[in-house]
């Protein structure tokens, strides 16, 4: 049995993504300069990320390279797993 056959029917019924034409192909077909085309169909923003969005992402990413401190949760994790706090590394 294939992996696709194991998916629920509702998932299998979803149409596959059909990418839009590349800008170069569209420019050639329409007789336009590539620089005059703004591609919005792919949810792209020709102006770039807004300063507020960039600040929010930078704030959310602060410290992302560090593992979270889990010491306060060790007792609960150990109890949920049927063991003790000392079994959680």
C-alpha positions in Angstrom: 0.0 0.0 0.0 1.4 3.4 -1.0 1.8 6.2 1.6 -0.7 8.3 -0.4 -3.3 5.5 -0.2 -3.0 5.6 3.6 -4.0 9.3 3.7 -7.7 10.1 4.6 -9.9 10.6 1.6 -10.3 14.3 2.5 -6.6 14.8 2.1 -6.4 12.8 -1.1 -9.1 14.9 -2.6 -7.1 18.1 -2.3 -5.9 19.3 -5.7 -2.1 19.5 -6.0 -0.5 23.0 -6.1 0.0 24.3 -9.6 2.7 27.0 -9.7 2.2 30.2 -11.6 4.3 30.9 -14.7 7.7 32.3 -14.2 8.0 36.1 -14.7 10.3 35.6 -17.7 7.7 33.4 -19.4 4.9 35.8 -18.7 7.0 38.8 -20.0 7.8 36.9 -23.2 4.1 36.0 -23.8 2.8 39.5 -23.0 5.6 41.4 -24.6 6.5 43.2 -21.4 9.8 44.0 -19.7 10.5 41.6 -16.8 11.2 44.7 -14.5 7.7 46.0 -15.2 6.0 42.9 -13.7 5.1 42.6 -10.0 4.4 39.1 -9.0 1.5 39.0 -6.5 0.1 35.6 -7.2 2.6 33.8 -5.1 1.9 36.1 -2.1 5.1 38.0 -2.6 5.6 41.6 -1.5 7.6 43.8 -3.8 8.2 46.2 -1.0 9.8 43.7 1.3 8.9 43.0 5.0 7.3 45.9 6.9 9.5 47.3 9.7 6.9 46.3 12.3 6.8 42.7 11.1 10.6 42.6 11.0 10.8 43.9 14.6 8.2 41.3 15.7 10.2 38.5 14.1 13.5 39.7 15.6 11.8 39.9 19.0 10.3 36.4 18.7 13.7 35.0 17.6 15.6 36.4 20.5 17.3 33.5 22.3 15.9 30.9 19.9 19.3 29.2 19.6 19.2 28.2 23.3 17.4 25.2 24.7 14.5 26.1 27.0 15.1 25.7 30.8 12.9 22.7 31.8 14.0 22.2 35.4 10.7 23.4 36.9 8.9 20.8 34.7 11.0 17.8 35.5 8.8 16.6 38.4 5.7 16.7 36.2 7.4 15.1 33.3 8.8 12.3 35.4 5.4 11.7 37.1 3.6 11.6 33.7 6.1 9.0 32.5 5.8 6.9 35.6 9.2 7.7 36.9 10.8 10.3 39.0 12.3 13.7 38.6 15.8 12.2 38.6 15.1 10.2 35.4 14.7 13.3 33.3 17.9 14.6 31.8 
